Structures are given as structure tokens and as C-alpha cells.
Amino acid sequence: MVNVLVGLATSFIGGACVWLWERGKRSRVLRRKADFFGVVPGETCLVVIGSKHNAPGVTPHKDLRAIIEVATLASQLGSDVHTESGNDFRGSNDARTEFCIGGPLGDANIRAGGHLAAHLPGVTILPYGPGPESVGYVVGGERYLWDKGNVEHALVAKFTPPEASRPVFLVCGQSSLANQAAIHYLKRNHREIAASLASTDRFCLLIKLDRISTYGFQGATFERDVTTEAFTPA
């Protein structure tokens, strides 16, 4: 009987330790993810939505998927979501972490253009047109071109405006597919990326999307850390 009781007690204690360890491990993972994205549990995230190129008020289907990616992230981290239009919303994000999704070309997301001009002076987005440099990104003298459906890029930046207490997380893709791909990739790989950064408080990254015909938005890879170049005037 004593051996049985000892065995039960040992099993109970062992199981409790495993449960506590797993719970602690999950808490640490979520805390690191929250730190990377700048989300505070219990607070509200502001999601600023762009429009289709030259079609104000029309949100691309894949941008809606990108918004869902952000909403599920916020929910996982215990945060509510409030949405605003990038072409209508004015003012500071104040005490709300802002996720601004979409690029500024064609007045798709005017707020994104304002963020780029005010905080990322080293980034240039080439205009939409018929040539091979259409919608290309220029950062630190390097050009990252857009080959629709084959090779696309997304610029992802995190910074805190002087008038705000919470950061802006800008996702500026060359297409709505690139927006979705960047968010999905960062959700899955934030730990590895965070470990490679000098700081998770302010950074600018380029995410590359290729192998689109096979893997779609899941074909994203880390291209380059362009933090120094992006935040320095060209």
C-alpha cells in the first residue's frame, strides 16, 4: 500500500511539474511574441486598412486575409482590435499599438505614405508604371523589384512616433499578397528574427515572397535587415 501511495504521489507531482513547466514555457513564448509585435495584453490594437490601388473604399481580398492574421494574433495575445481606414484616419495612435497594412501608391493607404515620409526617410517606392522598376523599393541604394506573381517584397517596420506611447507596426507590401505573406511569416518566425536584431523596439525588415505559384503566401523568406538604411535620410 505504501508503495502504491508513493507511486501515486510521485506521478501527481511529476504531472504537476510538467504542467507548470509547459504553462511557463507557453507564457514565455507569448510574452516574446507580444514584445516583438509591441502588443500589450488587455489593450486595444488599432488596425489601419488600405484600399485597392486607385479604388478608394475597396479592400483587396488578400488584405482582408492579412487583417484576419493580425486579428488572430491580437486575440492570441489578449488584445482587442479596432479598425480604421488608412485614407480617413487622422491623428496619433496614442496608447494603441497600430498595425498599418498596405502601401501608399494609388492612394491605397495615405497613412502608410505619411508614416514612410515621417519615419523612414531612407525608403523610396518607385511609381506604378509599365517598366520593370514599377513599384520597386529602393533602400540603401539597393533596388527590390516587383515581378508580380513571381517575386514580390514587403517592407515591415516598427517604430514609436514621438507623440505616441505605443508603436506603429507598418506592413507595406508591393501587393496585397505580399502583405499577407509578411504577417504570416513574422508570426511564425518572430523568435528567430528577434534574436538577430539589435533591438525589437525599432527595426525595418524586407521580406521576400517567391515560389508563389507553388506555395502562395507561405513562400515568404527573410531577405534583409535594412534598419540603419531605412531610418537614415537617403
Stockholm file with secondary structure:
# STOCKHOLM 1.0

chainA/1-234         MVNVLVGLATSFIGGACVWLWERGKRSRVLRRKADFFGVVPGETCLVVIGSKHNAPGVTPHKDLRAIIEVATLASQLGSDVHTESGNDFRGSNDARTEFCIGGPLGDANIRAGGHLAAHLPGVTILPYGPGPESVGYVVGGERYLWDKGNVEHALVAKFTPPEASRPVFLVCGQSSLANQAAIHYLKRNHREIAASLASTDRFCLLIKLDRISTYGFQGATFERDVTTEAFTPA
#=GR chainA/1-234 SS CHHHHHHHHHHHHHHHHHHHHHHHHHHHHHHHHHHHHTCCTTSEEEEEECCBTTBTTCCCHHHHHHHHHHHHHHHHTTCEEEEEETTTCCSCCTTSEEEEESCCGGGSCHHHHHHHHHHCTTEEECCCCSSTTTTCEEETTEEECCBTTTBEEEEEEEECCTTCSSCEEEEEESSHHHHHHHHHHHHHHHHHHHHHSSCSSSEEEEEEECCHHHHGGGGEEEEEECHHHHTSCC
#=GC SS_cons         CHHHHHHHHHHHHHHHHHHHHHHHHHHHHHHHHHHHHTCCTTSEEEEEECCBTTBTTCCCHHHHHHHHHHHHHHHHTTCEEEEEETTTCCSCCTTSEEEEESCCGGGSCHHHHHHHHHHCTTEEECCCCSSTTTTCEEETTEEECCBTTTBEEEEEEEECCTTCSSCEEEEEESSHHHHHHHHHHHHHHHHHHHHHSSCSSSEEEEEEECCHHHHGGGGEEEEEECHHHHTSCC
//
